[in-house]
Amino acid sequence: MRVLVVEGRDEEAKPLIDGLRRHGHDIVAVGSGAEALAEHMSVDLILLDLSLPDIDGLEVCRRIRSASETPIISFVDQATEVDRILGLQAGSDDCLDRPYVFRELMARIDAVMRRSKTQRMTAVARGGLLIDSESREVRLHGKLIEATRKEFDLLHYLASRPDVVVSRQRLMIDVWGHPSQAVLSAQASRTIDTHVSSLRGKLRDPDWIITVRGVGFRFGRN
């Protein structure tokens, strides 16, 4: 796998690059946001330091995500929950606090790549709604519905489990890459509500996504 390592500090970059190479990965290493924006289209995975010397890392993440579906794992120093959520909202598939254990990073890479592969391979059709993971298009009775990346991921996740009530905590873990051990905050919960509300509006019917009070959400049509 070809990995883009975007790290502004040599002392952080070298052990990361060495470890990835020991696991057989081909590495492209850059030290700035500008270089990351120039290189990101040629790789399978991006490891992104959000503390870059030239361009704000969140902005780099947003720009990459607007142009590409390449999985991104971002790094934040001594992160608060807000820092992690901002990273996820900017388009990261996962966000890892630093210092981290390399073994945990490898486990997260495996999880992100599995999730990305599943989303690319699976198309879901329910009640006139087609969610095509190859093109990442949503169509309702043949009409294209514009959806953001996370709206697409959320809708696809729920539609793939039509008979399952999914908790908010599980959505933040599986769709937003929220750490499994973290407590769901009010801000994270509002992030889910905002995306659900937006999808209901775009699909012009609130019954596509049903709120199960005190539990979470389920897909509403079969």
C-alpha positions in Angstrom: 0.0 0.0 0.0 1.2 3.5 -0.9 1.0 5.8 2.2 1.4 9.6 2.2 2.9 10.7 5.6 2.3 14.4 6.2 4.4 15.3 9.2 6.0 18.7 9.9 8.5 17.4 12.6 11.4 15.1 11.7 11.4 13.6 15.2 7.9 12.4 14.6 8.2 11.5 10.9 11.2 9.2 11.0 10.0 6.5 13.4 6.6 6.5 11.7 8.1 6.1 8.3 10.5 3.4 9.5 7.7 1.5 11.1 5.5 1.6 8.0 8.3 0.5 5.8 9.0 -2.5 8.1 5.4 -3.5 7.5 6.0 -3.4 3.7 4.3 -0.1 2.8 5.6 2.3 0.1 6.0 5.8 1.7 5.7 9.3 0.3 6.9 11.7 3.0 6.2 15.4 3.0 6.6 18.1 5.6 4.0 20.7 4.7 0.4 21.2 3.7 1.3 22.5 0.3 3.3 19.4 -0.5 0.4 17.2 0.8 -2.1 18.9 -1.5 0.3 18.2 -4.4 0.8 14.5 -3.6 -2.4 13.2 -2.2 -4.0 11.9 -5.4 -1.2 9.3 -5.9 -1.7 7.3 -2.6 -4.0 4.8 -1.0 -3.9 6.3 2.6 -3.0 9.6 4.1 -1.5 10.0 7.6 -1.9 13.7 8.4 -0.4 15.8 11.1 -2.9 18.6 11.9 -0.1 20.9 13.2 1.7 21.9 10.0 4.1 24.8 9.5 2.4 26.4 6.5 -1.3 25.6 6.1 -3.7 24.7 8.9 -4.0 21.0 9.0 -7.8 21.1 9.2 -7.9 23.1 6.0 -5.5 20.6 4.3 -7.9 17.9 5.4 -10.9 19.7 4.0 -9.2 20.4 0.7 -8.1 16.8 0.3 -11.6 15.5 1.2 -13.3 17.8 -1.3 -11.2 16.3 -4.1 -10.7 12.7 -3.0 -12.2 9.8 -1.1 -8.7 8.6 0.0 -8.8 7.5 3.6 -7.2 10.0 6.1 -6.0 9.3 9.6 -5.1 12.6 11.4 -2.8 13.1 14.4 -3.4 15.7 17.1 -1.2 16.6 20.1 -2.8 16.0 23.5 -6.1 16.3 21.9 -9.3 17.3 23.6 -12.6 15.8 22.4 -13.3 19.0 20.5 -9.9 18.6 18.6 -10.9 15.1 17.6 -14.3 16.1 16.5 -13.0 19.0 14.4 -10.6 16.6 12.7 -13.4 14.2 11.9 -15.7 17.0 10.7 -12.9 18.2 8.4 -12.9 14.8 6.7 -10.6 12.5 8.6 -11.7 8.9 8.8 -10.0 8.5 12.2 -8.2 10.8 14.6 -5.4 9.6 16.8 -4.0 11.4 19.9 -0.2 11.8 20.1 1.8 10.2 21.6 0.3 6.9 20.3 1.4 3.3 20.3 2.5 2.2 16.8 0.5 -1.1 17.2 -2.7 0.9 17.7 -2.0 3.0 14.6 -1.6 -0.2 12.6 -4.9 -1.5 14.0 -6.6 1.7 13.1 -5.1 1.7 9.6 -6.5 -1.9 9.1 -9.9 -0.8 10.3 -10.1 2.3 8.1 -9.0 0.4 5.0 -11.5 -2.4 5.6 -14.3 0.2 6.1 -13.2 2.0 2.9 -13.1 -1.2 0.9 -16.6 -2.3 2.1 -18.1 1.1 1.3 -16.5 1.0 -2.2 -17.8 -2.5 -3.0 -21.3 -2.4 -1.7 -24.3 -0.8 -3.4 -27.6 -0.6 -1.5 -31.1 -0.3 -3.1 -34.1 0.3 -0.8 -37.6 1.5 -1.7 -36.6 3.5 -4.8 -33.4 4.7 -3.1 -30.1 3.6 -4.7 -26.8 4.2 -2.8 -24.0 3.4 -5.1 -20.6 3.1 -3.4 -18.6 2.9 -6.6 -19.7 6.3 -7.8 -20.7 7.5 -4.3 -24.0 8.7 -5.7 -27.4 8.7 -4.1 -30.4 8.5 -6.4 -34.1 8.5 -5.4 -36.4 7.2 -8.1 -33.6 7.9 -10.6 -33.0 11.5 -9.5 -29.6 12.4 -8.2 -29.5 13.6 -4.5 -26.5 15.7 -3.6 -25.0 14.4 -0.4 -21.8 15.3 1.4 -19.2 12.7 2.2 -20.4 12.0 5.7 -24.1 12.2 4.7 -23.4 9.5 2.2 -21.5 7.4 4.7 -24.2 7.7 7.3 -27.0 6.9 4.9 -25.2 3.9 3.4 -24.4 2.6 6.9 -28.0 2.8 8.0 -29.5 1.5 4.7 -27.1 -1.5 4.9 -28.7 -2.5 8.2 -32.4 -1.9 7.6 -33.7 -3.9 10.5 -31.1 -2.6 13.1 -31.4 0.3 15.5 -28.0 1.9 15.6 -26.9 3.8 18.7 -25.4 7.3 18.4 -22.2 5.9 20.0 -21.9 3.2 17.3 -22.5 5.8 14.6 -19.7 8.0 15.9 -17.4 5.0 16.1 -18.1 3.4 12.7 -19.0 6.4 10.6 -17.0 9.2 12.2 -14.1 7.1 13.5 -14.7 8.3 17.1 -12.5 6.4 19.6 -14.5 3.5 21.0 -13.6 4.2 24.6 -14.6 7.9 24.5 -17.9 9.1 26.0 -20.3 10.5 23.5 -20.4 14.3 24.0 -23.3 16.7 23.4 -21.4 18.2 20.5 -20.9 14.8 18.9 -24.6 14.0 19.3 -25.5 17.3 17.7 -23.2 16.5 14.7 -25.2 13.3 14.1 -28.5 15.2 14.5 -27.3 17.8 11.9 -26.4 15.1 9.4 -29.7 13.2 9.9 -31.7 16.4 9.6 -29.9 17.4 6.4 -30.5 13.9 4.8 -34.2 14.0 5.7 -34.5 17.3 4.0 -32.7 16.2 0.9 -34.7 13.0 0.7 -37.9 15.1 1.3 -39.3 12.6 3.8 -38.3 12.2 7.5 -39.4 8.6 7.4 -36.2 7.5 5.5 -34.4 7.8 8.9 -36.4 6.9 12.0 -35.4 8.2 15.4 -35.7 5.6 18.1 -35.9 7.7 21.2 -33.3 7.1 23.8 -31.5 4.6 21.6 -30.5 5.9 18.2 -31.6 5.6 14.5 -32.7 3.0 12.0 -33.4 3.1 8.3 -37.1 3.5 7.6 -37.8 2.0 4.2 -37.4 -1.5 2.7 
